[in-house]
Amino acid sequence: MKPYVICHMCTTVDGKILGDRWGKLPGHKHHSDLFETTAASFGIGAWLVGTTTMDEFDGPKTRLPRAPKNFVRRDYIANKEAKRLAIGADAKGVLRFQTNEVDGDHVVLLVTERVGNDYLAHLQSAGVSYLFCGKKEIDLPTALQKLGAAFKLRKLMLQGGGKFNGAMLGAGLIDEISHVTVPVADGGVGISSFFDIPGDPPPKAAATLRLLSLKQLAGGVIWTRYKVIARHTR
């Protein structure tokens, strides 16, 4: 059974997500504080991001040592008892975690069959868990099913970039959307948005939502939560 997925993001009124473009937000020390405090209020111990976002937390791109000749390719769970999880997608094996935690959260990577044994052996030596979720691209439904089974995960917070969020939305895997809107209009063409689904636009929007709650925060920030009531998968 897949976890209940809440996509939590902080954006401008036009849906742009790059907070370093916003300047000082009235009533808030930094845009990251606004994001983190609202996210923490859910009490969810697992968060999921794509490769680009996860790359902000990993180590230098060092040369990988050789894996043993008898290396076995299968799912690897380094910490079955972990209650807090930092989950990242890595279809090509480009991340280089030297430790198995991000701010105390156990690192779990979603990989594909295209990654090499040297990379997998490196993850094991660092104490990082990994799950095989597809041949060349991450099979998102499989990933959620495996995460739920391996860690008894009931809820998951999605905090990715536009493309990864868009892939999850397009696959019909998001159950709820939490949207913190700052009083800024970005307008930048090509700036990452809340959801960016690649390719030609589908005949219908990806999802229909129902408002769950609306709250005004300091400085004119609006926080809305929506239930996904209809999924129009591609």
N, C-alpha and C positions, 0 to 999 in steps of 0.2 A: 504494500500500500504506500502510495507516495505521500510525502509530507504536505501539509497545508502551506501554500506559498504566498507570502505577503511581499509585494514589491514596494520598497520604501525609498523615495527619492526627494531631493530638494532641488527645485528648479525656478527659473524665471517665469513670468506670466506667459511667455511664448515657448516654454518647455525646454529651455537650454540648461545644460547641467554643469557647465564649467564655472565653478564658483570663484576662481581667481580673476574673473572678468567683472565681478559685481561691485567691487569696492567695499567700503565699510557699510554694514547693514545696521541701521538704527536699532538700538536696544539689544544688540548681540555682539559679543567679543569677536567672533569669527564665524564665517558660514559653516565651517566644520563642526563647531560647537552646537549650532542649531541642528545640524543633521544628526550628530551623535546623541544628543539629549533626547530628541524625539524618537529616534530608533531604540534607545535603551528603555524607553517607557513600555515597550511591548514585552520585555522580559524574555525574549527569544534568544537562545544560546548558540544559534548557528546562522552564519551568513554566507551567501553565495555570490561570486563575482566571475567575470570573464577573465581571459588571459591578461589583457591590457591593465585592468585594475589590479589584479593579483601581482603583476610585475612590480608594482610600487612597494611591495612588502618583501620581495625575495632578495637573495644575495647577488654578488658579482657573477658575471658569466664566465666562470672558471672552466678549464679543460676537465673533462670527466675521466676518472680512472676506468680501467677495463673491468668489466663484470666477469665473474667466474664463468668458466666454460659450461658448467652444469647449471647455470642460472635458470630458475623456473619462472615462467611468465604467468602470473595469476594475481588476482586482487590481493592487496597487502594492507592489513589493518594493524598499525603500530600501537594504537591505544584504544582498545575496545571500550574502555570505561570513560572515555572523554565525553564531557557534558557540554563543552563549548567548542565549536568548530569553525575554522576559517577555511571555506571551501572554494577552490578555484578550478576553472576549466583550463586544460593545457593539452590540446589535441596534438601538438607537434613536439612536446618535450623541451620547451625553451626556458622554463623557470629553473632557478638554481637555489633552492632553499638550503641554507646551511644548518638551520635549526628547525624544530618541528612545531614552533609556536609563533603566532602573531598576537602580541599583547596578551599572552596567556591562553589564546584559543588554539587548539590543536589543528595543524594544517592537514587538509585532505585534498588531493588533486584528482580531477577527473581526466583520465588519459584515454588514448586510443591505441589500436594495434600498431600504428605507425611509429610509435616511440621506441627507441632502442633499449637494449638490455643495460648498457652503460648508464643511461639516464635513470632507469628503474633501480639499479643497484645503488646509485648515488642517493636516491630518495630514501631507500631503506637505511643506508648508513646515517642519514640525517634524522631518522625516526619519523619520516613523513608517510602518512597513509596514502594509498592510491587505489582507484577503482577503474577497471577497463569499461569504457562506455561507448563502443563503436569501433569501426575499422579505420576510417580516415577522419571523420568528423564526430563530435560529441553527440551521441544519441541522448537527447535530453530526457525523454520519458524513462529510459533505462537508468540514467544517472540518478533520477529522483527515487526510483524504486530501490536501487542499490543502497542509496544513502539511508533511506528509511529502514531497510532491513539490517544494514551493518551497524547502525548507531541508534536504532530504535527512535528515529527522528520523527516527531509528530508535526513540528512547525519549523519553517525555514524562512529567513528574510533574504530576499533578493535585492542586491545593492549594486548591480553591474552598470556598465556603460550602456549607451544607447543600442548598440548592435546586439549585445548579449541579452539585455532586457527585451529587445524586439524579437529575438529568436525564441525566448521563453513565451512571450505573448502570442507570437504567431503559431506556436505549437500548442496553444491552449492550456498552458501549465500554471498560469497565475490565477490564484483564487481571490486575492484582495489587493487593492492598490492604495498606498498611503502617500499622499502628495502634499509636500510642504512647499508653498508658493511664496517666493520673496517678491517685494515690490520693485522689481527690476524688469525692464524690457531689453532683451539682448539684441535681437535682430540680425545677428551674424550669420551669413550664409555658410553652410558647411560646418557649423558648430554642433557638436553632439547634442542630441535631444533625449528626452525621457525614453522614447521608443523609436528605434530606427530599424525598420524591417527592410532588408536589401531586396533588390530585384524590382520588377514591375509591380505597381500597386495592385493588390487583390481586388476582386469585384466588390467586396464589402470591407468595412472597418474590422479590425481584429477582434474587438470585444464590445459588448454593451454592459454598462455599469449601473449600479444603484447606490445612491448616497447613503452612507452609514452614519457619518458624523461630520461636523464642521466646527472649527474652533479658530478664533483669532488670537494670535500670539503677539508679543511685543514688536513694535516697529512696523505694524501693518502686514505682518506675515500671516498667511492663511493656511491652516492645516485641514485637509479633507481626507476622508477615508471612504473607499468605494468597494462594494462587493461586485465581483465579476458574475453577472447573471446569464450571459450568453457568450459563447466563444465561437468565433468564425475562423477556424483554422485554415491554413493554406493547403 
